[in-house]
Structures are given as structure tokens and as C-alpha cells.
Amino acid sequence: MSFRVIFRPRARDDIAAATAWLAQGSPAAAARWRSGLFHIVEKLETNPTLYPGADEATDLGVDLRELLYGRRPRVYRILFTITGQTVNVLRVRHAAQDRLKPGDV
């Protein structure tokens, strides 16, 4: 069963901001990070239910799941929901950032 992955506007903004920040140190590393992110998100096309619920899912009242990307100290949380056959990537946040609040989704 194949799922369609959609990056919501805030997720696209998160990716752009992280890429810009990483590019300050190394544009090549930023490009590799971005490419790797999109590569790992392909895993969501086959079975997104394999990934655990995010810590804040209960607080938000949403079946929010997460896929971790990167190595310490540069771990990012890819936060998504599943609606039918669609995976909605809502946010891409550094693991050190605060938990999502209702207005962050």
C-alpha cells in the first residue's frame, strides 16, 4: 500500500530555515542535509504507521507521529499525521526545540 506524502507550508518553512542556518557553516553540508531529509521521508510512503507517536500527541489531541532524522547533536523530528492514504508532514523541528503547542501545528 502506497501513501502520498504532502509537506504542509509550516514544514516547508521549517526545512528552508534549517537549510539556511546550516548553510551558514557549510552550503555543501546544508545541501546534503536537505537531500537526506527528503530521502528518509520516502520511508513514509510505504508504512508510516511504523513510527511512534510524538510526545505531545496526547496534549494536542492529534494522532501526531514522528520520524527522527540525523545524528546527535543534529537530530530533527519530522512530525506528521496520517489521513487515509495521505501523510501530512506538519513540522520539521530540531530535537532540542520545545514541544509543540496547539498553535504550532
N, CA, C and O atoms as a GROMACS GRO file, in nm:
protein
  420
    1MET      N    1   0.084  -0.117   0.000
    1MET     CA    2   0.000   0.000   0.000
    1MET      C    3   0.089   0.124   0.000
    1MET      O    4   0.181   0.134   0.080
    2SER      N    5   0.061   0.215  -0.088
    2SER     CA    6   0.142   0.335  -0.102
    2SER      C    7   0.069   0.457  -0.046
    2SER      O    8  -0.051   0.473  -0.067
    3PHE      N    9   0.143   0.540   0.024
    3PHE     CA   10   0.088   0.662   0.081
    3PHE      C   11   0.145   0.782   0.006
    3PHE      O   12   0.257   0.779  -0.044
    4ARG      N   13   0.066   0.886   0.000
    4ARG     CA   14   0.109   1.011  -0.061
    4ARG      C   15   0.159   1.102   0.051
    4ARG      O   16   0.089   1.122   0.150
    5VAL      N   17   0.279   1.157   0.037
    5VAL     CA   18   0.337   1.244   0.138
    5VAL      C   19   0.325   1.389   0.092
    5VAL      O   20   0.367   1.426  -0.017
    6ILE      N   21   0.266   1.471   0.179
    6ILE     CA   22   0.248   1.613   0.150
    6ILE      C   23   0.318   1.695   0.258
    6ILE      O   24   0.294   1.674   0.377
    7PHE      N   25   0.401   1.788   0.217
    7PHE     CA   26   0.466   1.880   0.310
    7PHE      C   27   0.377   2.003   0.322
    7PHE      O   28   0.356   2.076   0.225
    8ARG      N   29   0.328   2.026   0.440
    8ARG     CA   30   0.244   2.143   0.468
    8ARG      C   31   0.333   2.268   0.473
    8ARG      O   32   0.454   2.256   0.493
    9PRO      N   33   0.274   2.387   0.456
    9PRO     CA   34   0.354   2.511   0.449
    9PRO      C   35   0.451   2.530   0.567
    9PRO      O   36   0.565   2.572   0.546
   10ARG      N   37   0.408   2.502   0.688
   10ARG     CA   38   0.498   2.521   0.802
   10ARG      C   39   0.617   2.425   0.795
   10ARG      O   40   0.728   2.462   0.834
   11ALA      N   41   0.596   2.305   0.749
   11ALA     CA   42   0.706   2.210   0.734
   11ALA      C   43   0.804   2.260   0.628
   11ALA      O   44   0.926   2.252   0.647
   12ARG      N   45   0.753   2.311   0.517
   12ARG     CA   46   0.840   2.365   0.413
   12ARG      C   47   0.921   2.483   0.468
   12ARG      O   48   1.039   2.498   0.439
   13ASP      N   49   0.854   2.569   0.548
   13ASP     CA   50   0.924   2.682   0.610
   13ASP      C   51   1.032   2.634   0.707
   13ASP      O   52   1.142   2.689   0.711
   14ASP      N   53   1.000   2.530   0.785
   14ASP     CA   54   1.098   2.473   0.878
   14ASP      C   55   1.221   2.422   0.804
   14ASP      O   56   1.334   2.445   0.846
   15ILE      N   57   1.198   2.352   0.694
   15ILE     CA   58   1.309   2.297   0.615
   15ILE      C   59   1.394   2.409   0.556
   15ILE      O   60   1.516   2.402   0.558
   16ALA      N   61   1.328   2.512   0.505
   16ALA     CA   62   1.402   2.625   0.448
   16ALA      C   63   1.486   2.695   0.554
   16ALA      O   64   1.601   2.732   0.528
   17ALA      N   65   1.430   2.714   0.673
   17ALA     CA   66   1.502   2.781   0.782
   17ALA      C   67   1.622   2.697   0.828
   17ALA      O   68   1.730   2.751   0.850
   18ALA      N   69   1.602   2.567   0.843
   18ALA     CA   70   1.712   2.480   0.886
   18ALA      C   71   1.822   2.475   0.781
   18ALA      O   72   1.940   2.477   0.814
   19THR      N   73   1.783   2.468   0.655
   19THR     CA   74   1.881   2.465   0.547
   19THR      C   75   1.961   2.594   0.544
   19THR      O   76   2.083   2.591   0.529
   20ALA      N   77   1.894   2.708   0.560
   20ALA     CA   78   1.963   2.837   0.561
   20ALA      C   79   2.059   2.847   0.679
   20ALA      O   80   2.171   2.897   0.665
   21TRP      N   81   2.016   2.798   0.795
   21TRP     CA   82   2.101   2.804   0.913
   21TRP      C   83   2.225   2.715   0.894
   21TRP      O   84   2.336   2.757   0.925
   22LEU      N   85   2.205   2.594   0.843
   22LEU     CA   86   2.317   2.503   0.820
   22LEU      C   87   2.412   2.556   0.712
   22LEU      O   88   2.532   2.533   0.719
   23ALA      N   89   2.357   2.626   0.614
   23ALA     CA   90   2.437   2.679   0.504
   23ALA      C   91   2.534   2.788   0.550
   23ALA      O   92   2.632   2.816   0.482
   24GLN      N   93   2.506   2.849   0.663
   24GLN     CA   94   2.598   2.950   0.716
   24GLN      C   95   2.734   2.888   0.746
   24GLN      O   96   2.838   2.951   0.729
   25GLY      N   97   2.732   2.763   0.792
   25GLY     CA   98   2.857   2.693   0.821
   25GLY      C   99   2.915   2.623   0.699
   25GLY      O  100   3.036   2.626   0.676
   26SER      N  101   2.827   2.561   0.622
   26SER     CA  102   2.871   2.487   0.504
   26SER      C  103   2.754   2.467   0.408
   26SER      O  104   2.664   2.388   0.436
   27PRO      N  105   2.755   2.538   0.296
   27PRO     CA  106   2.648   2.519   0.198
   27PRO      C  107   2.638   2.374   0.149
   27PRO      O  108   2.529   2.325   0.123
   28ALA      N  109   2.752   2.307   0.136
   28ALA     CA  110   2.750   2.168   0.090
   28ALA      C  111   2.684   2.078   0.194
   28ALA      O  112   2.606   1.989   0.159
   29ALA      N  113   2.713   2.100   0.322
   29ALA     CA  114   2.652   2.021   0.429
   29ALA      C  115   2.502   2.047   0.434
   29ALA      O  116   2.424   1.955   0.458
   30ALA      N  117   2.463   2.170   0.414
   30ALA     CA  118   2.320   2.205   0.414
   30ALA      C  119   2.249   2.133   0.300
   30ALA      O  120   2.138   2.082   0.318
   31ALA      N  121   2.311   2.128   0.184
   31ALA     CA  122   2.251   2.059   0.069
   31ALA      C  123   2.240   1.909   0.096
   31ALA      O  124   2.139   1.848   0.061
   32ARG      N  125   2.342   1.850   0.158
   32ARG     CA  126   2.338   1.708   0.193
   32ARG      C  127   2.228   1.681   0.295
   32ARG      O  128   2.156   1.582   0.285
   33TRP      N  129   2.215   1.770   0.395
   33TRP     CA  130   2.112   1.754   0.498
   33TRP      C  131   1.973   1.755   0.433
   33TRP      O  132   1.890   1.669   0.461
   34ARG      N  133   1.950   1.852   0.346
   34ARG     CA  134   1.819   1.865   0.281
   34ARG      C  135   1.789   1.743   0.194
   34ARG      O  136   1.678   1.689   0.197
   35SER      N  137   1.887   1.700   0.117
   35SER     CA  138   1.868   1.584   0.031
   35SER      C  139   1.840   1.459   0.115
   35SER      O  140   1.752   1.380   0.081
   36GLY      N  141   1.915   1.442   0.223
   36GLY     CA  142   1.895   1.328   0.312
   36GLY      C  143   1.758   1.329   0.378
   36GLY      O  144   1.696   1.224   0.396
   37LEU      N  145   1.711   1.448   0.413
   37LEU     CA  146   1.578   1.461   0.473
   37LEU      C  147   1.471   1.410   0.378
   37LEU      O  148   1.384   1.332   0.416
   38PHE      N  149   1.477   1.455   0.253
   38PHE     CA  150   1.377   1.412   0.157
   38PHE      C  151   1.390   1.262   0.127
   38PHE      O  152   1.290   1.195   0.099
   39HIS      N  153   1.510   1.211   0.133
   39HIS     CA  154   1.530   1.067   0.111
   39HIS      C  155   1.467   0.985   0.224
   39HIS      O  156   1.399   0.886   0.197
   40ILE      N  157   1.488   1.026   0.349
   40ILE     CA  158   1.432   0.950   0.461
   40ILE      C  159   1.281   0.960   0.467
   40ILE      O  160   1.214   0.867   0.511
   41VAL      N  161   1.227   1.072   0.423
   41VAL     CA  162   1.081   1.090   0.423
   41VAL      C  163   1.014   0.992   0.327
   41VAL      O  164   0.896   0.961   0.341
   42GLU      N  165   1.089   0.943   0.229
   42GLU     CA  166   1.034   0.842   0.138
   42GLU      C  167   0.987   0.718   0.213
   42GLU      O  168   0.899   0.646   0.165
   43LYS      N  169   1.044   0.693   0.331
   43LYS     CA  170   1.001   0.578   0.412
   43LYS      C  171   0.855   0.591   0.452
   43LYS      O  172   0.788   0.490   0.473
   44LEU      N  173   0.806   0.712   0.461
   44LEU     CA  174   0.667   0.734   0.499
   44LEU      C  175   0.570   0.691   0.390
   44LEU      O  176   0.451   0.672   0.416
   45GLU      N  177   0.619   0.676   0.269
   45GLU     CA  178   0.533   0.635   0.158
   45GLU      C  179   0.489   0.489   0.169
   45GLU      O  180   0.386   0.452   0.115
   46THR      N  181   0.567   0.408   0.238
   46THR     CA  182   0.534   0.266   0.243
   46THR      C  183   0.458   0.225   0.368
   46THR      O  184   0.358   0.153   0.358
   47ASN      N  185   0.502   0.269   0.485
   47ASN     CA  186   0.430   0.230   0.607
   47ASN      C  187   0.452   0.332   0.719
   47ASN      O  188   0.533   0.308   0.809
   48PRO      N  189   0.382   0.443   0.714
   48PRO     CA  190   0.403   0.547   0.815
   48PRO      C  191   0.358   0.506   0.955
   48PRO      O  192   0.397   0.569   1.053
   49THR      N  193   0.276   0.402   0.966
   49THR     CA  194   0.228   0.361   1.098
   49THR      C  195   0.337   0.293   1.180
   49THR      O  196   0.317   0.266   1.299
   50LEU      N  197   0.451   0.264   1.120
   50LEU     CA  198   0.564   0.205   1.193
   50LEU      C  199   0.624   0.304   1.293
   50LEU      O  200   0.688   0.263   1.389
   51TYR      N  201   0.605   0.431   1.270
   51TYR     CA  202   0.672   0.532   1.350
   51TYR      C  203   0.587   0.570   1.471
   51TYR      O  204   0.464   0.576   1.462
   52PRO      N  205   0.654   0.595   1.584
   52PRO     CA  206   0.582   0.616   1.710
   52PRO      C  207   0.511   0.750   1.717
   52PRO      O  208   0.536   0.842   1.639
   53GLY      N  209   0.420   0.756   1.813
   53GLY     CA  210   0.352   0.882   1.840
   53GLY      C  211   0.449   0.981   1.901
   53GLY      O  212   0.541   0.943   1.974
   54ALA      N  213   0.428   1.107   1.870
   54ALA     CA  214   0.511   1.213   1.928
   54ALA      C  215   0.469   1.236   2.073
   54ALA      O  216   0.355   1.211   2.110
   55ASP      N  217   0.561   1.283   2.153
   55ASP     CA  218   0.534   1.306   2.295
   55ASP      C  219   0.413   1.396   2.319
   55ASP      O  220   0.335   1.372   2.411
   56GLU      N  221   0.397   1.496   2.238
   56GLU     CA  222   0.291   1.593   2.260
   56GLU      C  223   0.158   1.556   2.195
   56GLU      O  224   0.063   1.635   2.202
   57ALA      N  225   0.148   1.440   2.133
   57ALA     CA  226   0.026   1.399   2.063
   57ALA      C  227  -0.097   1.403   2.153
   57ALA      O  228  -0.201   1.454   2.114
   58THR      N  229  -0.085   1.349   2.273
   58THR     CA  230  -0.198   1.346   2.366
   58THR      C  231  -0.240   1.488   2.405
   58THR      O  232  -0.359   1.519   2.407
   59ASP      N  233  -0.142   1.572   2.435
   59ASP     CA  234  -0.172   1.711   2.474
   59ASP      C  235  -0.242   1.787   2.363
   59ASP      O  236  -0.329   1.870   2.389
   60LEU      N  237  -0.205   1.758   2.239
   60LEU     CA  238  -0.264   1.828   2.124
   60LEU      C  239  -0.394   1.764   2.077
   60LEU      O  240  -0.471   1.826   2.003
   61GLY      N  241  -0.420   1.641   2.121
   61GLY     CA  242  -0.541   1.571   2.078
   61GLY      C  243  -0.537   1.530   1.932
   61GLY      O  244  -0.640   1.523   1.866
   62VAL      N  245  -0.417   1.502   1.883
   62VAL     CA  246  -0.397   1.466   1.743
   62VAL      C  247  -0.311   1.341   1.738
   62VAL      O  248  -0.221   1.325   1.820
   63ASP      N  249  -0.336   1.252   1.644
   63ASP     CA  250  -0.251   1.134   1.626
   63ASP      C  251  -0.124   1.179   1.554
   63ASP      O  252  -0.103   1.148   1.437
   64LEU      N  253  -0.043   1.251   1.626
   64LEU     CA  254   0.081   1.307   1.572
   64LEU      C  255   0.192   1.204   1.590
   64LEU      O  256   0.211   1.151   1.700
   65ARG      N  257   0.264   1.175   1.484
   65ARG     CA  258   0.373   1.078   1.486
   65ARG      C  259   0.502   1.148   1.450
   65ARG      O  260   0.502   1.260   1.399
   66GLU      N  261   0.614   1.079   1.477
   66GLU     CA  262   0.742   1.140   1.445
   66GLU      C  263   0.839   1.040   1.385
   66GLU      O  264   0.840   0.922   1.418
   67LEU      N  265   0.920   1.091   1.296
   67LEU     CA  266   1.031   1.018   1.235
   67LEU      C  267   1.154   1.100   1.266
   67LEU      O  268   1.159   1.219   1.234
   68LEU      N  269   1.254   1.040   1.328
   68LEU     CA  270   1.376   1.111   1.362
   68LEU      C  271   1.474   1.104   1.246
   68LEU      O  272   1.488   1.001   1.180
   69TYR      N  273   1.543   1.215   1.224
   69TYR     CA  274   1.640   1.224   1.114
   69TYR      C  275   1.767   1.291   1.166
   69TYR      O  276   1.761   1.397   1.229
   70GLY      N  277   1.878   1.231   1.137
   70GLY     CA  278   2.007   1.291   1.170
   70GLY      C  279   2.077   1.218   1.281
   70GLY      O  280   2.026   1.121   1.337
   71ARG      N  281   2.195   1.265   1.313
   71ARG     CA  282   2.276   1.211   1.422
   71ARG      C  283   2.302   1.322   1.522
   71ARG      O  284   2.307   1.440   1.489
   72ARG      N  285   2.319   1.279   1.647
   72ARG     CA  286   2.344   1.377   1.752
   72ARG      C  287   2.465   1.460   1.718
   72ARG      O  288   2.563   1.404   1.670
   73PRO      N  289   2.466   1.585   1.740
   73PRO     CA  290   2.363   1.667   1.803
   73PRO      C  291   2.264   1.727   1.703
   73PRO      O  292   2.186   1.816   1.739
   74ARG      N  293   2.265   1.681   1.582
   74ARG     CA  294   2.178   1.739   1.478
   74ARG      C  295   2.061   1.648   1.444
   74ARG      O  296   2.043   1.608   1.329
   75VAL      N  297   1.982   1.614   1.544
   75VAL     CA  298   1.865   1.528   1.523
   75VAL      C  299   1.743   1.617   1.502
   75VAL      O  300   1.719   1.711   1.578
   76TYR      N  301   1.667   1.586   1.399
   76TYR     CA  302   1.544   1.659   1.369
   76TYR      C  303   1.426   1.566   1.380
   76TYR      O  304   1.436   1.447   1.352
   77ARG      N  305   1.314   1.620   1.422
   77ARG     CA  306   1.189   1.545   1.435
   77ARG      C  307   1.100   1.582   1.316
   77ARG      O  308   1.066   1.698   1.297
   78ILE      N  309   1.065   1.484   1.237
   78ILE     CA  310   0.970   1.504   1.128
   78ILE      C  311   0.834   1.465   1.184
   78ILE      O  312   0.808   1.348   1.210
   79LEU      N  313   0.748   1.563   1.205
   79LEU     CA  314   0.619   1.542   1.271
   79LEU      C  315   0.509   1.536   1.167
   79LEU      O  316   0.495   1.625   1.082
   80PHE      N  317   0.429   1.429   1.173
   80PHE     CA  318   0.330   1.407   1.069
   80PHE      C  319   0.204   1.342   1.124
   80PHE      O  320   0.202   1.286   1.233
   81THR      N  321   0.099   1.353   1.045
   81THR     CA  322  -0.027   1.283   1.073
   81THR      C  323  -0.059   1.198   0.950
   81THR      O  324  -0.005   1.218   0.842
   82ILE      N  325  -0.148   1.102   0.971
   82ILE     CA  326  -0.192   1.015   0.862
   82ILE      C  327  -0.342   1.031   0.848
   82ILE      O  328  -0.417   1.012   0.944
   83THR      N  329  -0.386   1.065   0.728
   83THR     CA  330  -0.528   1.077   0.697
   83THR      C  331  -0.556   0.991   0.575
   83THR      O  332  -0.519   1.028   0.463
   84GLY      N  333  -0.620   0.878   0.597
   84GLY     CA  334  -0.645   0.786   0.484
   84GLY      C  335  -0.512   0.740   0.426
   84GLY      O  336  -0.432   0.679   0.496
   85GLN      N  337  -0.490   0.768   0.299
   85GLN     CA  338  -0.367   0.730   0.230
   85GLN      C  339  -0.272   0.848   0.216
   85GLN      O  340  -0.180   0.844   0.133
   86THR      N  341  -0.292   0.952   0.296
   86THR     CA  342  -0.209   1.072   0.288
   86THR      C  343  -0.132   1.093   0.418
   86THR      O  344  -0.189   1.088   0.527
   87VAL      N  345  -0.004   1.116   0.404
   87VAL     CA  346   0.081   1.152   0.517
   87VAL      C  347   0.104   1.302   0.507
   87VAL      O  348   0.158   1.352   0.408
   88ASN      N  349   0.062   1.374   0.610
   88ASN     CA  350   0.078   1.519   0.615
   88ASN      C  351   0.195   1.553   0.705
   88ASN      O  352   0.186   1.539   0.827
   89VAL      N  353   0.305   1.597   0.646
   89VAL     CA  354   0.421   1.640   0.724
   89VAL      C  355   0.389   1.783   0.770
   89VAL      O  356   0.382   1.876   0.689
   90LEU      N  357   0.371   1.797   0.902
   90LEU     CA  358   0.328   1.925   0.957
   90LEU      C  359   0.444   2.014   0.996
   90LEU      O  360   0.441   2.135   0.973
   91ARG      N  361   0.547   1.955   1.055
   91ARG     CA  362   0.662   2.033   1.102
   91ARG      C  363   0.789   1.950   1.091
   91ARG      O  364   0.784   1.827   1.091
   92VAL      N  365   0.902   2.018   1.082
   92VAL     CA  366   1.034   1.956   1.088
   92VAL      C  367   1.112   2.042   1.186
   92VAL      O  368   1.151   2.155   1.154
   93ARG      N  369   1.136   1.987   1.305
   93ARG     CA  370   1.195   2.066   1.413
   93ARG      C  371   1.317   1.998   1.472
   93ARG      O  372   1.324   1.875   1.480
   94HIS      N  373   1.412   2.079   1.514
   94HIS     CA  374   1.529   2.025   1.582
   94HIS      C  375   1.483   1.963   1.713
   94HIS      O  376   1.394   2.016   1.779
   95ALA      N  377   1.543   1.851   1.750
   95ALA     CA  378   1.501   1.779   1.870
   95ALA      C  379   1.519   1.862   1.997
   95ALA      O  380   1.452   1.835   2.097
   96ALA      N  381   1.606   1.961   1.996
   96ALA     CA  382   1.628   2.045   2.114
   96ALA      C  383   1.520   2.153   2.129
   96ALA      O  384   1.512   2.217   2.234
   97GLN      N  385   1.439   2.173   2.027
   97GLN     CA  386   1.334   2.274   2.037
   97GLN      C  387   1.225   2.227   2.134
   97GLN      O  388   1.207   2.107   2.156
   98ASP      N  389   1.153   2.324   2.190
   98ASP     CA  390   1.043   2.293   2.281
   98ASP      C  391   0.938   2.208   2.210
   98ASP      O  392   0.928   2.207   2.088
   99ARG      N  393   0.859   2.138   2.292
   99ARG     CA  394   0.747   2.060   2.239
   99ARG      C  395   0.648   2.152   2.168
   99ARG      O  396   0.639   2.271   2.198
  100LEU      N  397   0.576   2.096   2.074
  100LEU     CA  398   0.474   2.173   2.004
  100LEU      C  399   0.360   2.212   2.097
  100LEU      O  400   0.323   2.137   2.188
  101LYS      N  401   0.306   2.329   2.073
  101LYS     CA  402   0.186   2.377   2.144
  101LYS      C  403   0.074   2.381   2.042
  101LYS      O  404   0.100   2.371   1.922
  102PRO      N  405  -0.050   2.396   2.086
  102PRO     CA  406  -0.163   2.394   1.990
  102PRO      C  407  -0.145   2.489   1.872
  102PRO      O  408  -0.184   2.453   1.760
  103GLY      N  409  -0.089   2.606   1.890
  103GLY     CA  410  -0.073   2.700   1.780
  103GLY      C  411   0.040   2.667   1.686
  103GLY      O  412   0.056   2.731   1.582
  104ASP      N  413   0.122   2.566   1.721
  104ASP     CA  414   0.238   2.530   1.640
  104ASP      C  415   0.208   2.429   1.531
  104ASP      O  416   0.294   2.401   1.447
  105VAL      N  417   0.088   2.374   1.532
  105VAL     CA  418   0.055   2.269   1.434
  105VAL      C  419  -0.025   2.329   1.320
  105VAL      O  420  -0.063   2.258   1.227
   0.00000   0.00000   0.00000
